[in-house]
């Protein structure tokens, strides 16, 4: 749709649109009022039942996992065990309260947004959809929220606890409490809170009028010029609602700054403890005000810098930086050769859940082929349906799909990740600003650079695909027809790539909605396997000997070859090497 020409024309169309917008808003609010209590009850009761039902198991298993963890010192174990009752109380209060508030917000806002979306371009019968959209879909969505919450509380929780319980001291750093540093850290944290709460509150209140009028100015400018959020007709109602509610957004930003000042100030205790110096903790107390001031200037597009002092609070600024121990591992902070500004690179409209759905679309495609060829058998599917879980399907198949995505991106000279449609490319410049994409994208881009630098041949790509898919199953790897001449160094490098990719995939498997998509994938593969058995039951069993070699010699890797199967110490070895946290 072409933006209208002229300010008067745009203003006249806006005036004519006001009654239409008001009617849609009233209709959406009416539906929200009706469905808000229903959705709130569904989410609150469902989540509360899960929380209370699993509470004894969570309490016992957390205690058992902490006491069994080899990378935790005895003093730290004792401290964590004493904190378990407090953690249980906080978990009950936060989770149940969050379920009630989240269900109420979802039940109220979802019908409103669905009402506005019903009149978008290309929608048929908009009058019917204005009344129907956001009703039954919101009810189904509330049950989906409860199911995803159950998966997080059950599958994701036990996955984390298993890693904590089975990790050895060599896999990660050994953690212990330095008792002599505790008093100084506590004093620094208290001083930080006492200083940061009033200072940051004053700064936030001082800048709030600027945020209010600058936001209104930008929104009205986009409205008149049909730019930004007003470019698409479907977005005009929602963007108009943003103009009306912008003061509430400013109030929320100020309150958020006040709340965040508590954590920002308390971090002085972390700095004091990490640096083993009370002096550095005091330096951070002074520097934290400058850190917030500079951050707020960047958000509001104000001049850079701060008038507040910022003393050095780390012995090694290049390693500690401004965030210290709360930052992610160094390998996740930046991505090689992909820095730079986002200017001139429009962000793609891709939500985290859409990315997971695209991953499982590819998983289904590869899974159907592997069921047909006999790589995925009935044993794998039965294990996937059970509580034990099939590592080939739950970890190997998604990791295999991600490996294909990395190889596809490398061969197309993409600077980011090229999705399965062959058109959508995610880079550090056009990625959405969701924190999910920080956690998800950077580790895979780093791994992509490493694989590209290794300059793998097609035979090595094939061998790596076997390692990733079969999850280190040495018996199934031995079905190769002939050994692949690889040096021990090259084989170790490929094994490291496979373990790293499997570790990243295991971290992704803990995200919400992953389990739901995984169950659907298992059902689809089970149906495909039943069809295959029905097709061949008249002629007897189809021979599957050496099918591993045949599947990897198909067009997926473009060349027929075989590999040398090497015994793996354990199928789960190395899965904790990489965590996306």
LUMMI-437727 format. One record per residue (C-alpha): y, z, x; residue number from 0; residue in three letters. Coordinates in pm, 1 decimal, decimal comma. Layout:
# residues N
        y        z        x   n res
        Y        Z        X NUM ALA
...
# end
This chain:
# residues 581
        y        z        x   n res
      0,0      0,0      0,0   0 UNK
    336,6   -101,6    143,5   1 UNK
    599,1    172,0    160,9   2 UNK
    886,7    106,8    -82,8   3 UNK
   1203,4    -42,0     59,7   4 UNK
   1522,2    158,6     45,7   5 UNK
   1603,4    522,8      5,0   6 UNK
   1720,1    490,8   -358,3   7 UNK
   1402,9    310,3   -461,6   8 UNK
   1187,7    576,4   -298,4   9 UNK
   1391,4    855,8   -455,1  10 UNK
   1369,3    696,2   -803,3  11 UNK
    993,9    660,7   -776,3  12 UNK
    971,2   1021,9   -669,3  13 UNK
   1173,7   1134,7   -974,2  14 UNK
    947,9    932,6  -1204,3  15 UNK
    643,6   1084,2  -1039,6  16 UNK
    750,8   1445,9  -1098,0  17 UNK
    623,4   1467,8  -1461,8  18 UNK
    297,4   1300,4  -1362,8  19 UNK
    254,2   1540,2  -1072,2  20 UNK
    339,4   1841,9  -1289,0  21 UNK
     80,1   1746,1  -1550,3  22 UNK
   -191,2   1706,1  -1285,9  23 UNK
    -95,5   2036,4  -1127,1  24 UNK
   -111,2   2220,1  -1460,5  25 UNK
   -447,7   2064,0  -1543,2  26 UNK
   -586,8   2155,5  -1201,1  27 UNK
   -455,2   2510,7  -1224,5  28 UNK
   -610,2   2545,8  -1571,1  29 UNK
   -948,8   2433,5  -1440,6  30 UNK
   -906,9   2664,0  -1142,7  31 UNK
   -837,0   2962,6  -1368,0  32 UNK
  -1148,8   2887,0  -1572,6  33 UNK
  -1385,7   2833,1  -1279,0  34 UNK
  -1241,3   3087,9  -1034,8  35 UNK
  -1425,8   3391,5  -1179,2  36 UNK
  -1749,8   3194,6  -1223,0  37 UNK
  -1754,7   3069,9   -864,2  38 UNK
  -1642,3   3408,3   -733,8  39 UNK
  -1936,0   3578,3   -909,3  40 UNK
  -2187,8   3320,7   -782,1  41 UNK
  -2073,6   3341,4   -419,6  42 UNK
  -2018,5   3717,4   -419,3  43 UNK
  -2353,5   3803,8   -578,4  44 UNK
  -2548,2   3546,4   -376,4  45 UNK
  -2400,0   3642,1    -40,1  46 UNK
  -2413,2   4014,5   -114,6  47 UNK
  -2781,6   3991,4   -206,1  48 UNK
  -2851,6   3814,5    124,2  49 UNK
  -2645,7   4066,9    321,3  50 UNK
  -2805,2   4373,1    165,3  51 UNK
  -3154,9   4225,9    161,8  52 UNK
  -3150,6   4139,2    532,9  53 UNK
  -2954,9   4447,6    642,2  54 UNK
  -3260,6   4661,4    742,4  55 UNK
  -3411,3   4367,3    930,9  56 UNK
  -3080,3   4287,0   1102,4  57 UNK
  -3031,7   4649,6   1205,4  58 UNK
  -3382,9   4693,6   1345,4  59 UNK
  -3399,4   4354,1   1518,4  60 UNK
  -3054,6   4393,1   1672,9  61 UNK
  -3155,6   4730,3   1816,3  62 UNK
  -3484,0   4588,1   1943,9  63 UNK
  -3317,2   4280,4   2098,7  64 UNK
  -3051,9   4487,9   2276,5  65 UNK
  -3306,3   4728,4   2422,9  66 UNK
  -3527,7   4435,8   2530,1  67 UNK
  -3249,0   4230,3   2691,7  68 UNK
  -3301,9   4208,2   3066,4  69 UNK
  -2948,3   4094,1   3149,0  70 UNK
  -2789,6   4408,5   3002,3  71 UNK
  -2757,5   4726,2   3205,8  72 UNK
  -2876,3   5065,0   3075,9  73 UNK
  -2526,9   5205,0   3016,9  74 UNK
  -2419,7   4893,7   2827,3  75 UNK
  -2739,1   4907,2   2619,7  76 UNK
  -2670,2   5268,4   2527,6  77 UNK
  -2311,4   5187,0   2432,8  78 UNK
  -2413,7   4890,1   2217,9  79 UNK
  -2685,3   5090,0   2044,2  80 UNK
  -2433,6   5362,5   1958,4  81 UNK
  -2199,6   5094,9   1819,2  82 UNK
  -2463,7   4948,3   1585,9  83 UNK
  -2382,5   5183,9   1291,2  84 UNK
  -2012,2   5096,2   1320,1  85 UNK
  -2101,4   4727,9   1341,7  86 UNK
  -2315,4   4752,9   1028,5  87 UNK
  -2029,7   4915,6    836,1  88 UNK
  -1780,8   4653,0    950,8  89 UNK
  -2029,4   4376,4    871,3  90 UNK
  -2074,4   4504,2    515,7  91 UNK
  -1702,9   4543,3    452,4  92 UNK
  -1591,2   4215,3    609,7  93 UNK
  -1875,6   3997,4    480,8  94 UNK
  -1875,9   4119,9    121,5  95 UNK
  -1496,9   4122,7     99,0  96 UNK
  -1481,4   3779,0    256,8  97 UNK
  -1740,5   3648,5     12,0  98 UNK
  -1537,7   3772,5   -284,1  99 UNK
  -1206,7   3635,1   -157,4 100 UNK
  -1361,4   3312,8    -28,7 101 UNK
  -1542,6   3250,0   -355,4 102 UNK
  -1224,5   3312,0   -553,9 103 UNK
  -1018,0   3077,1   -335,6 104 UNK
  -1286,0   2808,1   -342,8 105 UNK
  -1325,8   2836,3   -720,3 106 UNK
   -949,9   2811,2   -774,7 107 UNK
   -847,1   2547,1   -519,2 108 UNK
  -1143,6   2309,6   -537,9 109 UNK
  -1074,3   2199,2   -901,3 110 UNK
   -705,3   2149,4   -817,1 111 UNK
   -775,2   1921,8   -521,5 112 UNK
  -1045,6   1735,6   -714,6 113 UNK
   -798,6   1672,9   -999,3 114 UNK
   -546,6   1513,9   -765,4 115 UNK
   -818,8   1317,5   -588,0 116 UNK
   -936,6   1173,4   -922,9 117 UNK
   -619,6    961,8   -957,4 118 UNK
   -643,2    808,4   -611,2 119 UNK
   -652,6    437,7   -549,6 120 UNK
   -978,5    263,8   -633,1 121 UNK
  -1096,6    529,1   -879,3 122 UNK
  -1236,4    402,6  -1209,5 123 UNK
  -1166,5    580,4  -1538,4 124 UNK
   -916,0    828,6  -1388,4 125 UNK
   -853,4   1002,6  -1721,0 126 UNK
  -1216,1   1112,6  -1749,7 127 UNK
  -1235,6   1216,1  -1383,8 128 UNK
   -914,4   1419,0  -1411,6 129 UNK
  -1094,8   1649,9  -1652,8 130 UNK
  -1448,4   1629,4  -1510,5 131 UNK
  -1399,0   1628,3  -1131,3 132 UNK
  -1399,1   1971,2   -975,8 133 UNK
  -1607,1   2133,2  -1249,4 134 UNK
  -1980,7   2084,2  -1197,3 135 UNK
  -1924,8   1975,1   -836,4 136 UNK
  -1757,8   2309,4   -764,3 137 UNK
  -2049,8   2498,6   -918,8 138 UNK
  -2298,9   2302,9   -706,9 139 UNK
  -2080,0   2356,3   -403,5 140 UNK
  -2087,5   2733,1   -456,2 141 UNK
  -2468,5   2734,0   -450,0 142 UNK
  -2456,8   2522,1   -134,6 143 UNK
  -2226,1   2780,1     24,7 144 UNK
  -2475,9   3056,2    -55,1 145 UNK
  -2764,9   2852,5     88,0 146 UNK
  -2575,6   2778,6    408,8 147 UNK
  -2481,8   3145,1    442,3 148 UNK
  -2849,2   3237,3    404,0 149 UNK
  -2943,8   2993,6    679,9 150 UNK
  -2681,9   3142,1    912,0 151 UNK
  -2791,8   3499,3    840,9 152 UNK
  -3158,7   3414,6    888,4 153 UNK
  -3221,4   3117,7   1116,4 154 UNK
  -2904,2   3125,6   1327,8 155 UNK
  -2913,5   3503,6   1367,2 156 UNK
  -3273,5   3513,0   1487,9 157 UNK
  -3207,8   3220,0   1718,8 158 UNK
  -2925,8   3413,7   1887,5 159 UNK
  -3131,8   3731,0   1905,5 160 UNK
  -3430,8   3548,0   2053,8 161 UNK
  -3209,6   3410,0   2329,7 162 UNK
  -3072,5   3756,9   2399,2 163 UNK
  -3417,7   3911,1   2401,6 164 UNK
  -3597,7   3650,0   2611,7 165 UNK
  -3325,5   3566,0   2864,9 166 UNK
  -3395,2   3695,4   3211,4 167 UNK
  -3136,4   3836,0   3448,3 168 UNK
  -3156,4   3516,6   3653,0 169 UNK
  -3056,2   3296,2   3359,6 170 UNK
  -2718,8   3460,4   3312,9 171 UNK
  -2497,4   3714,9   3477,9 172 UNK
  -2608,9   4073,0   3473,2 173 UNK
  -2377,6   4278,4   3250,5 174 UNK
  -2305,7   4645,3   3300,6 175 UNK
  -2019,0   4882,5   3220,0 176 UNK
  -1807,6   5009,6   3510,0 177 UNK
  -1734,5   5359,7   3385,8 178 UNK
  -1450,6   5426,1   3631,1 179 UNK
  -1248,1   5137,7   3486,7 180 UNK
  -1278,8   5245,8   3122,4 181 UNK
   -993,4   5504,9   3109,6 182 UNK
   -740,5   5268,0   3267,1 183 UNK
   -849,1   4981,2   3041,1 184 UNK
   -811,3   5195,5   2727,8 185 UNK
   -462,6   5310,7   2829,2 186 UNK
   -360,2   4950,9   2906,3 187 UNK
   -492,9   4833,3   2568,5 188 UNK
   -301,3   5103,7   2380,4 189 UNK
     20,3   5025,4   2569,8 190 UNK
    -29,7   4654,9   2500,6 191 UNK
    -64,1   4715,1   2127,0 192 UNK
    238,4   4945,5   2116,7 193 UNK
    454,5   4689,6   2297,7 194 UNK
    328,4   4365,0   2142,8 195 UNK
    335,9   4460,9   1773,8 196 UNK
    714,5   4521,9   1753,7 197 UNK
    811,7   4253,4   2006,1 198 UNK
    599,6   3974,6   1857,9 199 UNK
    697,0   4074,8   1503,0 200 UNK
   1067,7   4045,4   1594,1 201 UNK
   1012,9   3706,6   1761,0 202 UNK
    816,3   3578,4   1460,0 203 UNK
   1080,3   3695,2   1212,2 204 UNK
   1357,0   3546,2   1427,1 205 UNK
   1185,9   3204,7   1434,3 206 UNK
   1068,6   3201,3   1070,9 207 UNK
   1394,0   3050,9    925,5 208 UNK
   1371,6   2773,2   1183,4 209 UNK
   1009,4   2709,9   1084,0 210 UNK
   1100,4   2708,9    713,0 211 UNK
   1384,8   2457,8    729,9 212 UNK
   1228,5   2242,1    999,7 213 UNK
    909,6   2212,7    792,8 214 UNK
   1102,7   2125,2    477,5 215 UNK
   1312,2   1871,4    666,2 216 UNK
   1003,9   1701,6    806,7 217 UNK
    820,8   1698,6    472,6 218 UNK
   1118,0   1555,7    279,6 219 UNK
   1175,1   1297,9    552,8 220 UNK
    811,6   1186,1    522,4 221 UNK
    838,5   1187,8    142,3 222 UNK
   1143,1    959,3    133,9 223 UNK
   1009,0    726,3    401,2 224 UNK
    645,6    737,0    275,9 225 UNK
    520,9    845,8    615,4 226 UNK
    281,2   1109,3    741,5 227 UNK
     98,0   1286,4    456,4 228 UNK
    284,9   1074,5    195,9 229 UNK
    163,3    738,6    328,6 230 UNK
   -135,7    721,4     92,5 231 UNK
    -75,7    751,6   -280,4 232 UNK
   -371,4    989,0   -318,3 233 UNK
   -210,0   1232,8    -74,9 234 UNK
    130,9   1241,9   -246,1 235 UNK
     41,0   1513,9   -503,1 236 UNK
   -118,0   1739,4   -244,4 237 UNK
    169,5   1684,8     -2,6 238 UNK
    414,7   1761,3   -283,3 239 UNK
    227,4   2084,0   -344,2 240 UNK
    267,0   2163,2     23,9 241 UNK
    647,5   2133,2    -13,3 242 UNK
    646,4   2384,2   -297,0 243 UNK
    416,5   2626,4   -117,1 244 UNK
    569,7   2586,5    228,8 245 UNK
    755,4   2923,8    209,7 246 UNK
    420,6   3093,3    153,8 247 UNK
    291,9   2914,7    462,2 248 UNK
    582,2   3052,5    664,7 249 UNK
    514,8   3404,5    534,1 250 UNK
    147,5   3362,7    624,0 251 UNK
    241,1   3248,1    974,0 252 UNK
    458,2   3556,8   1026,4 253 UNK
    186,2   3789,7    899,3 254 UNK
    -68,4   3609,0   1115,9 255 UNK
    153,7   3661,7   1419,2 256 UNK
    178,7   4032,0   1344,5 257 UNK
   -198,2   4065,4   1311,0 258 UNK
   -264,8   3857,2   1623,5 259 UNK
    -27,8   4079,3   1822,0 260 UNK
   -284,0   4359,8   1795,1 261 UNK
   -551,7   4152,1   1967,1 262 UNK
   -306,7   3998,1   2212,6 263 UNK
   -191,6   4342,3   2319,0 264 UNK
   -541,2   4491,0   2328,5 265 UNK
   -644,4   4215,5   2568,1 266 UNK
   -448,6   4405,8   2835,1 267 UNK
   -748,4   4638,9   2849,5 268 UNK
   -976,2   4342,7   2919,2 269 UNK
   -749,3   4222,8   3200,4 270 UNK
   -733,6   4571,6   3350,2 271 UNK
  -1112,5   4603,4   3336,0 272 UNK
  -1185,4   4254,6   3473,6 273 UNK
   -938,1   4285,2   3761,0 274 UNK
  -1029,8   4650,8   3827,0 275 UNK
   -658,7   4725,8   3835,7 276 UNK
   -442,4   4921,1   3593,4 277 UNK
   -137,8   4753,1   3747,7 278 UNK
   -255,2   4406,6   3643,4 279 UNK
   -309,2   4540,2   3292,0 280 UNK
     54,5   4650,9   3278,8 281 UNK
    162,3   4311,7   3412,3 282 UNK
    -25,8   4145,7   3128,4 283 UNK
    149,8   4369,6   2874,5 284 UNK
    481,6   4227,6   2996,2 285 UNK
    350,3   3871,3   3026,9 286 UNK
    188,1   3863,8   2679,9 287 UNK
    528,9   3853,5   2509,0 288 UNK
    622,0   3549,3   2716,8 289 UNK
    283,9   3388,7   2639,7 290 UNK
    342,1   3422,0   2265,8 291 UNK
    703,0   3301,1   2294,9 292 UNK
    599,0   2986,1   2484,2 293 UNK
    313,6   2918,0   2242,2 294 UNK
    539,9   2950,1   1937,1 295 UNK
    795,2   2717,8   2103,0 296 UNK
    524,8   2455,6   2148,5 297 UNK
    408,9   2487,7   1786,5 298 UNK
    764,6   2459,5   1649,0 299 UNK
    859,0   2181,4   1893,3 300 UNK
   1132,6   2395,1   2045,0 301 UNK
   1247,9   2376,6   2410,0 302 UNK
    975,4   2473,4   2653,5 303 UNK
    973,6   2798,2   2844,6 304 UNK
   1062,9   3154,0   2756,1 305 UNK
   1343,6   3396,9   2831,0 306 UNK
   1093,2   3678,6   2880,0 307 UNK
    944,4   3756,0   3222,5 308 UNK
    589,1   3654,2   3299,0 309 UNK
    453,5   3841,7   3601,5 310 UNK
    126,4   3747,6   3764,7 311 UNK
   -161,7   3940,9   3609,9 312 UNK
   -456,5   3773,0   3779,2 313 UNK
   -555,0   3782,0   4143,0 314 UNK
   -654,1   3415,7   4119,3 315 UNK
   -434,7   3234,9   3870,7 316 UNK
   -619,5   2904,4   3909,9 317 UNK
   -945,8   3065,5   3798,6 318 UNK
   -824,4   3323,4   3550,9 319 UNK
   -538,2   3122,2   3408,0 320 UNK
   -360,5   3262,5   3109,2 321 UNK
   -664,1   3342,1   2900,4 322 UNK
   -896,8   3522,3   3135,2 323 UNK
  -1242,1   3627,6   3036,9 324 UNK
  -1208,6   3521,6   2672,6 325 UNK
  -1198,1   3155,5   2765,1 326 UNK
  -1500,0   2931,5   2756,0 327 UNK
  -1697,9   2853,2   3068,6 328 UNK
  -1514,3   2644,6   3323,3 329 UNK
  -1721,3   2336,2   3257,0 330 UNK
  -1607,0   2340,0   2894,3 331 UNK
  -1234,6   2387,2   2951,1 332 UNK
  -1149,7   2032,5   3045,0 333 UNK
  -1325,4   1701,9   3042,0 334 UNK
  -1304,9   1478,4   3350,9 335 UNK
  -1065,2   1187,1   3333,5 336 UNK
   -976,3   1247,1   2973,0 337 UNK
   -659,4   1449,2   2986,7 338 UNK
   -329,0   1339,2   2850,2 339 UNK
   -121,2   1358,4   2542,7 340 UNK
   -222,0   1260,8   2194,1 341 UNK
     90,4   1055,7   2146,0 342 UNK
     20,2    698,1   2047,6 343 UNK
   -338,9    777,0   1956,8 344 UNK
   -375,9    841,9   1582,4 345 UNK
   -637,6   1100,6   1496,4 346 UNK
   -947,3    986,3   1314,4 347 UNK
  -1025,9   1135,4    975,7 348 UNK
  -1359,2   1295,6   1059,4 349 UNK
  -1468,6   1639,6    948,9 350 UNK
  -1723,9   1848,7   1139,7 351 UNK
  -1973,7   1832,2    854,2 352 UNK
  -1939,5   1452,3    847,9 353 UNK
  -2036,9   1446,8   1214,6 354 UNK
  -2351,2   1650,5   1148,4 355 UNK
  -2440,3   1424,3    856,2 356 UNK
  -2402,8   1116,4   1078,9 357 UNK
  -2633,9   1280,7   1332,3 358 UNK
  -2904,6   1336,0   1072,2 359 UNK
  -2871,9    978,6    946,2 360 UNK
  -2975,3    865,3   1292,9 361 UNK
  -3245,0   1132,3   1304,8 362 UNK
  -3396,4    993,5    984,8 363 UNK
  -3389,7    639,8   1125,4 364 UNK
  -3562,7    735,5   1449,9 365 UNK
  -3795,1    973,6   1265,3 366 UNK
  -3916,8    700,5   1029,9 367 UNK
  -4000,6    478,0   1326,0 368 UNK
  -4181,4    755,7   1509,9 369 UNK
  -4385,4    853,7   1203,9 370 UNK
  -4490,1    490,8   1164,7 371 UNK
  -4589,5    469,0   1531,1 372 UNK
  -4769,5    802,4   1527,4 373 UNK
  -4539,1    990,4   1765,2 374 UNK
  -4452,3   1246,9   1496,6 375 UNK
  -4777,9   1357,3   1338,1 376 UNK
  -4886,0   1583,1   1056,5 377 UNK
  -4909,8   1882,5   1289,2 378 UNK
  -4540,5   1852,3   1379,7 379 UNK
  -4440,4   1830,7   1014,8 380 UNK
  -4656,4   2125,8    910,5 381 UNK
  -4508,2   2334,7   1192,6 382 UNK
  -4159,6   2228,4   1085,4 383 UNK
  -4229,8   2349,3    732,1 384 UNK
  -4359,2   2684,1    854,3 385 UNK
  -4156,4   2970,2    995,8 386 UNK
  -4277,0   2876,1   1344,5 387 UNK
  -4092,5   2545,7   1338,7 388 UNK
  -4173,9   2226,7   1523,6 389 UNK
  -3980,1   2194,3   1847,4 390 UNK
  -4035,4   1818,1   1844,0 391 UNK
  -3860,6   1780,0   1507,2 392 UNK
  -3613,5   2070,8   1512,8 393 UNK
  -3484,2   2018,9   1868,0 394 UNK
  -3646,2   1709,3   2016,4 395 UNK
  -3555,3   1457,9   1746,3 396 UNK
  -3183,8   1557,2   1715,2 397 UNK
  -3159,4   1568,1   2095,7 398 UNK
  -3318,2   1223,0   2113,4 399 UNK
  -3059,2   1091,3   1867,0 400 UNK
  -2775,8   1246,2   2067,4 401 UNK
  -2917,0   1092,5   2385,5 402 UNK
  -2906,8    750,8   2220,5 403 UNK
  -2547,4    816,9   2122,2 404 UNK
  -2456,5    902,9   2480,6 405 UNK
  -2634,7    595,1   2617,8 406 UNK
  -2470,7    375,0   2352,9 407 UNK
  -2130,6    510,4   2449,1 408 UNK
  -2198,2    451,7   2819,3 409 UNK
  -2315,9     93,5   2770,4 410 UNK
  -2013,1     11,1   2553,4 411 UNK
  -1773,8    155,8   2816,4 412 UNK
  -1643,7    406,3   2563,3 413 UNK
  -1418,9    684,3   2690,1 414 UNK
  -1560,4    917,6   2425,7 415 UNK
  -1857,3    918,3   2190,0 416 UNK
  -1935,3    603,1   1991,5 417 UNK
  -2097,9    691,5   1660,2 418 UNK
  -2387,0    509,9   1499,6 419 UNK
  -2167,7    276,6   1293,7 420 UNK
  -2055,8    109,1   1617,0 421 UNK
  -1688,0    136,7   1520,0 422 UNK
  -1590,8    504,0   1513,2 423 UNK
  -1511,4    643,5   1856,9 424 UNK
  -1429,8   1011,1   1915,1 425 UNK
  -1225,5   1088,3   2225,8 426 UNK
  -1023,7   1387,5   2341,4 427 UNK
   -709,2   1203,3   2231,0 428 UNK
   -796,0   1103,7   1876,1 429 UNK
  -1035,0   1383,8   1783,2 430 UNK
   -939,2   1610,7   1492,9 431 UNK
   -787,4   1943,6   1590,0 432 UNK
  -1074,5   2147,6   1447,9 433 UNK
  -1203,2   2406,2   1694,6 434 UNK
  -1549,5   2268,5   1620,1 435 UNK
  -1464,9   1950,4   1811,3 436 UNK
  -1364,4   2158,9   2114,4 437 UNK
  -1702,0   2329,0   2108,0 438 UNK
  -1897,9   2014,8   2028,6 439 UNK
  -1719,4   1727,4   2201,1 440 UNK
  -1633,2   1852,1   2550,7 441 UNK
  -1985,9   1955,6   2658,7 442 UNK
  -2130,2   1622,0   2546,8 443 UNK
  -1853,3   1425,8   2721,5 444 UNK
  -1924,6   1614,8   3042,9 445 UNK
  -2296,0   1540,2   3008,7 446 UNK
  -2211,7   1176,3   2933,8 447 UNK
  -2011,9   1154,0   3256,8 448 UNK
  -2300,6   1303,6   3451,1 449 UNK
  -2553,9   1060,1   3305,2 450 UNK
  -2319,8    769,4   3369,2 451 UNK
  -2267,5    878,8   3730,1 452 UNK
  -2646,5    896,9   3777,9 453 UNK
  -2666,1    520,6   3699,0 454 UNK
  -3007,2    541,0   3532,1 455 UNK
  -3230,9    239,9   3509,0 456 UNK
  -3397,1    145,4   3181,7 457 UNK
  -3723,3    297,7   3304,5 458 UNK
  -3546,7    623,5   3381,3 459 UNK
  -3374,1    617,5   3042,7 460 UNK
  -3715,7    575,5   2884,9 461 UNK
  -3857,5    869,0   3079,4 462 UNK
  -3557,4   1084,3   2988,7 463 UNK
  -3608,3    994,1   2622,8 464 UNK
  -3968,4   1114,9   2644,1 465 UNK
  -3866,2   1443,5   2800,7 466 UNK
  -3600,2   1501,8   2536,8 467 UNK
  -3808,6   1404,4   2235,7 468 UNK
  -4140,5   1563,3   2327,4 469 UNK
  -3967,6   1883,9   2429,5 470 UNK
  -4152,7   1921,9   2756,1 471 UNK
  -4496,9   1879,2   2597,0 472 UNK
  -4695,3   1794,3   2909,5 473 UNK
  -5010,1   1699,7   2716,1 474 UNK
  -4831,6   1435,6   2510,3 475 UNK
  -4639,5   1310,1   2810,2 476 UNK
  -4970,0   1241,9   2985,5 477 UNK
  -5051,8    968,8   2731,5 478 UNK
  -4838,8    725,9   2934,1 479 UNK
  -5023,9    419,0   3054,5 480 UNK
  -4911,2    424,3   3417,8 481 UNK
  -4702,8    659,3   3630,5 482 UNK
  -4336,0    579,5   3687,9 483 UNK
  -4251,1    584,2   4059,3 484 UNK
  -3988,6    858,1   4066,2 485 UNK
  -3899,1   1074,9   4358,4 486 UNK
  -3915,9   1448,7   4313,2 487 UNK
  -3537,1   1470,3   4339,6 488 UNK
  -3484,9   1205,6   4071,4 489 UNK
  -3742,2   1364,8   3843,4 490 UNK
  -3573,1   1703,0   3881,3 491 UNK
  -3238,8   1542,6   3794,6 492 UNK
  -3382,3   1388,1   3477,9 493 UNK
  -3548,9   1718,0   3386,7 494 UNK
  -3210,2   1889,3   3423,3 495 UNK
  -3047,4   1631,7   3192,8 496 UNK
  -3321,7   1687,0   2935,1 497 UNK
  -3293,7   2066,8   2947,9 498 UNK
  -2915,0   2051,8   2921,5 499 UNK
  -2928,2   1816,7   2622,6 500 UNK
  -3193,0   2031,6   2455,1 501 UNK
  -2980,0   2341,5   2515,0 502 UNK
  -2674,4   2175,4   2361,1 503 UNK
  -2882,8   2062,3   2064,3 504 UNK
  -3019,2   2412,2   2013,4 505 UNK
  -2662,3   2544,7   2003,7 506 UNK
  -2566,3   2278,1   1748,8 507 UNK
  -2870,2   2373,9   1538,9 508 UNK
  -2707,4   2712,9   1473,3 509 UNK
  -2409,0   2561,7   1294,8 510 UNK
  -2382,2   2598,9    916,1 511 UNK
  -2537,5   2314,5    712,1 512 UNK
  -2769,2   2215,1   1003,1 513 UNK
  -3067,3   2391,6    850,2 514 UNK
  -3007,7   2230,3    510,5 515 UNK
  -2999,9   1883,8    665,8 516 UNK
  -3306,9   1971,1    871,8 517 UNK
  -3507,6   2064,1    559,7 518 UNK
  -3411,4   1732,1    400,5 519 UNK
  -3518,7   1552,5    718,9 520 UNK
  -3859,5   1722,2    716,9 521 UNK
  -3912,5   1627,8    351,3 522 UNK
  -3827,4   1264,6    428,4 523 UNK
  -4063,7   1251,7    726,7 524 UNK
  -4337,7   1420,4    523,3 525 UNK
  -4303,1   1156,2    251,7 526 UNK
  -4312,9    879,8    513,2 527 UNK
  -4627,4   1029,5    664,2 528 UNK
  -4794,9   1049,4    320,4 529 UNK
  -4712,4    682,8    258,5 530 UNK
  -4858,0    593,1    596,2 531 UNK
  -5180,9    781,8    524,5 532 UNK
  -5212,6    620,9    180,6 533 UNK
  -5162,4    279,7    336,4 534 UNK
  -5433,4    323,0    597,7 535 UNK
  -5684,1    549,3    419,9 536 UNK
  -5884,8    250,8    296,0 537 UNK
  -5926,3    109,9    646,3 538 UNK
  -5980,4    440,9    822,3 539 UNK
  -5753,7    625,4   1059,2 540 UNK
  -5508,4    426,2   1257,6 541 UNK
  -5565,8    472,0   1628,9 542 UNK
  -5278,2    655,2   1784,7 543 UNK
  -5401,5    660,9   2142,9 544 UNK
  -5118,7    595,4   2383,9 545 UNK
  -4869,6    551,7   2104,4 546 UNK
  -4617,9    746,7   2309,1 547 UNK
  -4601,7    464,5   2558,0 548 UNK
  -4576,9    200,6   2288,5 549 UNK
  -4291,5    361,1   2097,2 550 UNK
  -4080,1    396,6   2408,7 551 UNK
  -4148,6     39,8   2510,9 552 UNK
  -3993,1    -97,0   2191,4 553 UNK
  -3637,9   -219,5   2148,4 554 UNK
  -3499,5    132,3   2157,8 555 UNK
  -3488,9    108,9   2536,2 556 UNK
  -3524,7   -268,7   2565,4 557 UNK
  -3799,1   -279,7   2823,5 558 UNK
  -4169,3   -198,9   2843,5 559 UNK
  -4259,9     56,9   3103,1 560 UNK
  -4435,2    388,6   3135,5 561 UNK
  -4366,2    717,8   3294,6 562 UNK
  -4527,5    982,9   3500,3 563 UNK
  -4591,2   1291,5   3290,7 564 UNK
  -4512,2   1607,6   3476,6 565 UNK
  -4629,2   1950,3   3373,1 566 UNK
  -4357,9   2171,0   3238,3 567 UNK
  -4369,6   2545,2   3284,2 568 UNK
  -4276,6   2610,7   2924,9 569 UNK
  -4151,4   2403,9   2631,5 570 UNK
  -3860,9   2641,7   2589,5 571 UNK
  -3759,3   2645,8   2953,8 572 UNK
  -3390,9   2590,9   3014,5 573 UNK
  -3281,3   2593,1   2652,7 574 UNK
  -3038,4   2875,1   2725,9 575 UNK
  -2874,5   2693,5   3017,2 576 UNK
  -2597,3   2565,2   2790,2 577 UNK
  -2442,2   2745,6   2495,6 578 UNK
  -2148,5   2619,8   2292,6 579 UNK
  -1947,9   2933,0   2236,1 580 UNK
# end
